[in-house]
Amino acid sequence: MLVISLREFRGKQNFYVNKIKHGEDIILKTRDNFIMKLVPITEDDTIMTKEEFYAKIEHSLRQAKEGKTVQYEPRKGLSNILHRK
């Protein structure tokens, strides 16, 4: 993980973006000590808008009200639920 100033980042933006592309986390600090972190997005990350997020919640709530749920049975394991068709 690198800690650099925002000014340093702006001056060598392509250099640091390339580092991020290759998995490096970058911490940016401003003069007034505002700190932010730039990290690469991986395939495990989910990116959606607020509207998409709430639409998924609403969809799930409708499914639950309609009884379209799956009951988890610890003895059978979580993989039974995750790999069902």
C-alpha positions as CSV (number, residue, x, y, z in Angstrom):
1,M,0.0,0.0,0.0
2,L,1.3,3.4,-1.0
3,V,0.5,6.6,0.8
4,I,0.9,9.7,-1.4
5,S,-0.4,13.3,-1.6
6,L,-3.1,14.2,-3.9
7,R,-0.7,16.5,-5.6
8,E,1.8,13.6,-6.2
9,F,-1.1,11.5,-7.6
10,R,-2.1,14.3,-10.0
11,G,1.5,14.7,-11.2
12,K,2.0,11.0,-11.9
13,Q,-1.6,9.9,-12.4
14,N,-0.8,7.3,-15.2
15,F,2.0,5.8,-13.1
16,Y,-0.3,5.3,-10.0
17,V,-3.3,4.1,-12.0
18,N,-1.1,1.4,-13.5
19,K,-0.1,0.4,-10.0
20,I,-3.8,0.2,-9.0
21,K,-4.5,-1.9,-12.1
22,H,-1.9,-4.4,-10.9
23,G,-3.5,-4.8,-7.5
24,E,-1.8,-2.0,-5.4
25,D,-3.9,0.0,-3.0
26,I,-3.2,3.7,-2.9
27,I,-3.9,6.1,0.0
28,L,-4.3,9.7,-1.0
29,K,-3.9,12.5,1.5
30,T,-4.9,16.2,0.9
31,R,-3.4,19.2,2.6
32,D,-6.4,19.4,5.0
33,N,-5.8,15.7,6.0
34,F,-8.8,14.4,4.0
35,I,-7.8,10.8,3.3
36,M,-9.2,8.5,0.6
37,K,-8.3,5.0,-0.6
38,L,-8.1,3.9,-4.3
39,V,-8.3,0.2,-4.7
40,P,-8.8,-2.0,-7.8
41,I,-12.2,-3.5,-8.4
42,T,-12.2,-7.3,-8.5
43,E,-14.6,-9.8,-10.0
44,D,-16.0,-10.3,-6.5
45,D,-17.1,-6.6,-6.3
46,T,-20.7,-5.7,-7.2
47,I,-21.3,-2.3,-8.7
48,M,-24.9,-1.1,-9.0
49,T,-26.7,2.2,-8.7
50,K,-28.9,3.0,-5.7
51,E,-32.0,2.4,-7.9
52,E,-30.7,-1.0,-8.9
53,F,-30.0,-1.9,-5.3
54,Y,-33.5,-0.9,-4.1
55,A,-35.1,-2.7,-7.1
56,K,-33.3,-5.9,-6.0
57,I,-34.5,-5.5,-2.4
58,E,-38.1,-4.9,-3.6
59,H,-37.9,-8.0,-5.9
60,S,-36.6,-10.1,-2.9
61,L,-39.4,-8.8,-0.7
62,R,-42.0,-9.7,-3.3
63,Q,-40.6,-13.2,-3.6
64,A,-40.7,-13.6,0.2
65,K,-44.3,-12.4,0.3
66,E,-45.2,-14.9,-2.5
67,G,-43.6,-17.7,-0.6
68,K,-40.8,-18.1,-3.1
69,T,-38.1,-18.8,-0.5
70,V,-35.6,-21.6,0.2
71,Q,-35.1,-22.9,3.7
72,Y,-31.6,-23.5,4.9
73,E,-30.9,-26.8,6.6
74,P,-27.5,-26.8,8.3
75,R,-27.1,-30.6,8.0
76,K,-27.4,-30.4,4.2
77,G,-25.0,-27.5,3.9
78,L,-25.0,-24.2,2.3
79,S,-23.8,-25.5,-1.0
80,N,-27.2,-27.1,-1.6
81,I,-28.8,-23.7,-1.7
82,L,-26.0,-22.0,-3.6
83,H,-25.8,-24.7,-6.4
84,R,-29.6,-25.3,-6.8
85,K,-31.2,-24.8,-10.2
